Amino acid sequence: GAGVSQSPRYKVTKRGQDVALRCDPISGHVSLYWYRQALGQGPEFLTYFNYEAQQDKSGLPNDRFSAERPEGSISTLTIQRTEQRDSAMYRCASSLRTLNEKLFFGSGTQLSVL
Amino acid sequence: AQTVTQSQPEMSVQEAETVTLSCTYDTSESNYYLFWYKQPPSRQMILVIRQEAYKQQNATENRFSVNFQKAAKSFSLKISDSQLGDTAMYFCAFLGDSSYKLIFGSGTRLLVRP
């Protein structure tokens, strides 16, 4: 596609439910990143993929968070047993190559956990 | 660890005037990249301008320019001839030379008044 696409744009869920957030990067982009942006803050790094390999997951807050990119294209960020503190904007970005390349961000998924 | 500080939570400017947004950062690396991103109400994350630390010349993109002071670790954004469409949240970000993790400041909300 023309840009990085994320779905859904908004997700409201009840505490304890699992959610899956989808990211469709720009076609041909090798690297894919997930960031989380709390209200009034800048985005914070969660995880990074090079092709299908998850190279770094050091930013994932705890083991309720996981991400995959099985075919090196679309990625899914899954949050199990959601908690209210998980409420945030989740942003995906992609780049043609890794390291210092221009990142293209999606419009994000706004997650609200009630 | 690298940090990025934006000390102005909110700023306001009259249409057609010039405004400067401040950003300071801390790093022990000698080469790195600095960015300004714009986040309008549409929730997109748009790259405004990019500066490579080893380049002495300040980056310029149309009405947007930076004042990069490497010794002072300062990276301010100047917006000339402000337009209503410049109203947005602006984030300063740092990227180490061999890193893929963008480190963002907390943002400055800019309002352009008609």
Chai-1 contact restraints between the chains, C-beta under 6 A:
chainA,res_idxA,chainB,res_idxB,connection_type,confidence,min_distance_angstrom,max_distance_angstrom,comment,restraint_id
A,Q41,B,S106,contact,1.0,0.0,6.0,A-B,restraint_1
A,G42,B,F91,contact,1.0,0.0,6.0,A-B,restraint_2
A,G42,B,F104,contact,1.0,0.0,6.0,A-B,restraint_3
A,G42,B,G105,contact,1.0,0.0,6.0,A-B,restraint_4
A,G42,B,S106,contact,1.0,0.0,6.0,A-B,restraint_5
A,G42,B,G107,contact,1.0,0.0,6.0,A-B,restraint_6
A,P43,B,F104,contact,1.0,0.0,6.0,A-B,restraint_7
A,F45,B,K101,contact,1.0,0.0,6.0,A-B,restraint_8
A,Y48,B,Y100,contact,1.0,0.0,6.0,A-B,restraint_9
A,T98,B,Y100,contact,1.0,0.0,6.0,A-B,restraint_10
A,L99,B,Y100,contact,1.0,0.0,6.0,A-B,restraint_11
A,N100,B,Y33,contact,1.0,0.0,6.0,A-B,restraint_12
A,F105,B,M45,contact,1.0,0.0,6.0,A-B,restraint_13
A,S107,B,R43,contact,1.0,0.0,6.0,A-B,restraint_14
A,S107,B,Q44,contact,1.0,0.0,6.0,A-B,restraint_15
A,G108,B,R43,contact,1.0,0.0,6.0,A-B,restraint_16
